[in-house]
């Protein structure tokens, strides 16, 4: 008997081998991403995290300051939701009648010794927004008695598409010389290093804050965690 060869059988064997190879490569790629994500998280400093079972990392007492303290009509509410591993902040920034300009809503943590963020380059925020808004800001207070208005503040952007977003805010974009009317820097960190957070400041963080400021409009902001890292994350 002479051996016979079938092109169809050969093609089927090739497809089977090729499919198995692709599956193995996909599994390897997924495993590699998982390892890199694990390494990334372990290289970061967690400041607060609603996904942790140990709620001591999120047990900060939060306080709200809205612009009615200066004659405005902005309002907001903050509700920690530990069951769903997030905090919910919603409200609306209104025009301050006496200024004819947008006011602000400010969410501030309690004053305490937060984890050491020195040696890192970015503040990392995992958050979700369902309403487009143009005035997202974040602040860090350190080595100051006036933690609300002498903190380091920076702008950040969100897609506000209802999906969780990973936001990396360079520490080099924070300034402690900013306008109390708009929240925008009077002196930027790149132009004057004296307004930038130092390594000592990053080690001595005493308060974390979020601001909706300088833009009129409603917002719905959900916060999951805040970390100090190198500006890259695999989510």
C-alpha positions in Angstrom: 0.0 0.0 0.0 1.3 3.4 -0.9 0.9 6.2 1.7 -1.5 8.9 0.6 -1.5 12.6 1.4 -4.5 14.8 1.6 -4.3 18.5 1.3 -7.4 18.9 3.4 -5.9 16.8 6.3 -2.7 18.9 6.1 -4.7 22.1 6.2 -6.7 20.9 9.2 -3.5 19.9 11.1 -2.0 23.3 10.3 -5.2 25.1 11.5 -5.2 23.1 14.8 -1.5 23.8 15.5 -2.0 27.5 14.6 -5.1 27.8 16.8 -3.3 26.2 19.7 -0.4 28.5 19.3 -2.6 31.6 19.3 -4.4 30.4 22.4 -1.1 29.8 24.2 0.2 33.2 23.1 -3.0 34.9 24.3 -2.8 33.2 27.6 0.9 34.2 27.9 0.0 37.8 27.0 -2.8 37.9 29.6 -0.5 36.5 32.3 2.2 39.0 31.4 -0.3 41.9 31.8 -1.4 40.5 35.1 2.2 40.3 36.3 3.0 43.8 35.1 -0.2 45.1 36.7 0.8 43.4 40.0 4.3 44.9 39.8 2.8 48.3 39.0 0.5 48.3 42.0 3.2 47.1 44.3 5.5 49.8 43.1 2.9 52.5 44.0 2.0 54.0 47.3 -1.7 53.6 48.1 -3.1 56.7 49.8 -6.7 55.6 49.9 -8.5 52.7 48.4 -12.2 51.8 48.6 -11.5 48.4 47.2 -9.5 47.2 50.2 -11.3 45.0 52.7 -9.4 46.8 55.4 -11.4 50.0 55.5 -8.7 51.7 57.6 -7.3 52.9 54.3 -10.6 54.7 53.5 -11.7 55.6 57.0 -10.9 59.3 56.5 -13.6 61.7 57.7 -14.5 63.8 54.7 -15.8 67.4 54.8 -17.5 69.5 52.2 -17.1 73.2 51.6 -19.4 74.8 49.0 -19.3 78.4 47.9 -22.3 79.6 50.0 -19.6 80.5 52.5 -18.8 83.4 50.1 -22.4 84.2 49.0 -22.7 81.6 46.3 -25.4 78.9 45.7 -23.3 75.9 44.6 -24.1 72.6 46.4 -22.8 69.0 46.7 -23.1 65.8 48.7 -20.6 63.1 49.5 -21.6 59.5 50.3 -19.0 56.8 50.9 -20.3 53.5 49.4 -18.1 50.7 50.9 -20.4 47.9 49.6 -19.7 49.0 46.0 -16.1 50.0 46.8 -16.3 53.7 45.9 -17.3 57.1 47.2 -20.0 59.2 45.4 -19.7 63.0 45.1 -22.4 64.9 43.1 -23.6 68.4 43.0 -23.6 71.6 40.9 -21.3 74.6 40.6 -23.3 77.8 40.2 -22.5 81.4 39.4 -21.8 83.4 42.5 -24.2 86.4 42.1 -21.8 88.9 43.7 -18.9 87.9 41.5 -20.8 87.0 38.4 -18.3 84.0 38.1 -18.5 80.3 38.9 -18.1 79.3 42.5 -16.7 75.9 43.8 -17.4 72.7 45.6 -14.6 71.3 47.7 -14.3 67.8 49.1 -11.6 67.5 51.8 -10.2 64.6 53.8 -9.5 64.8 57.4 -6.2 66.2 58.5 -3.9 63.4 59.4 -0.6 61.7 58.5 -1.0 60.2 55.1 1.3 57.6 53.6 4.7 58.8 52.3 4.5 59.7 48.6 8.1 60.9 48.2 10.1 59.2 45.4 7.1 59.1 43.1 6.3 61.4 40.2 2.5 61.3 39.8 -0.7 61.3 41.8 -2.8 58.4 40.4 -6.6 58.6 40.6 -9.0 55.9 39.7 -12.4 57.6 39.2 -15.5 57.6 37.1 -17.6 60.6 35.9 -21.0 60.4 34.2 -21.5 64.1 33.6 -19.0 66.2 31.5 -17.4 68.9 33.6 -14.5 71.4 32.8 -13.2 72.2 36.3 -11.8 69.0 37.9 -9.0 69.8 40.4 -7.1 67.8 43.0 -5.1 69.1 46.0 -2.5 68.0 48.5 -1.8 69.8 51.7 1.6 69.5 53.4 3.6 71.5 55.9 1.0 74.3 56.1 -1.5 75.6 58.7 -3.9 76.7 56.0 -4.6 73.3 54.4 -7.5 74.5 52.2 -6.1 77.6 50.6 -2.4 77.0 50.9 -2.4 73.5 49.5 -0.8 72.3 46.2 -3.5 72.2 43.5 -3.6 70.8 39.9 -6.1 70.5 37.2 -7.0 67.1 35.6 -9.3 66.0 32.8 -11.8 63.2 32.5 -13.6 61.7 29.5 -16.8 61.5 31.6 -18.1 58.6 29.6 -19.4 56.5 32.6 -16.3 54.2 32.5 -13.6 53.9 35.2 -10.6 56.1 34.2 -7.0 56.0 35.3 -5.8 59.6 35.8 -2.1 60.4 36.2 -1.4 64.0 37.5 2.3 64.9 37.6 3.5 66.3 40.8 5.3 68.9 38.7 1.9 70.3 37.7 0.9 71.2 41.3 1.3 74.7 42.6 0.6 76.3 46.0 0.2 79.8 44.4 -3.3 79.8 42.9 -6.2 82.1 42.5 -8.9 81.8 45.2 -11.4 83.0 42.6 -10.7 80.5 39.8 -8.4 77.8 41.4 -6.0 78.3 38.5 -2.3 78.8 39.2 -1.0 82.4 39.5 2.5 80.9 39.3 3.0 77.5 37.7 5.4 74.9 39.0 7.4 74.7 35.7 8.0 78.5 35.8 8.9 78.7 39.4 10.2 75.7 41.4 9.4 77.5 44.7 5.7 76.7 44.3 6.2 73.0 43.5 5.7 70.3 46.1 9.1 69.1 47.4 10.1 65.6 48.4 9.6 66.7 52.0 6.1 67.9 51.2 5.2 64.6 49.5 6.4 62.8 52.6 4.4 65.0 54.9 0.9 65.0 53.1 -1.7 65.9 55.7 -4.8 66.3 53.6 -6.2 65.2 50.2 -8.8 67.3 48.4 -10.9 67.4 45.3 -12.4 70.5 43.7 -15.1 71.3 41.2 -14.1 74.9 40.5 -13.9 77.6 37.9 -16.6 76.2 35.6 -20.4 76.3 35.9 -22.2 73.0 35.7 -23.4 69.8 37.4 -21.1 66.8 38.2 -21.3 63.2 39.3 -17.9 61.9 40.4 -17.2 58.4 41.8 -13.8 57.8 43.5 -12.2 54.4 43.9 -8.6 55.0 44.9 -5.8 57.5 45.1 -2.1 56.4 44.8 1.3 57.9 44.3 3.1 56.3 41.3 5.2 56.8 38.2 2.5 57.8 35.9 1.8 54.5 34.2 -0.9 51.9 35.0 -2.3 48.8 33.4 -6.0 48.7 34.1 
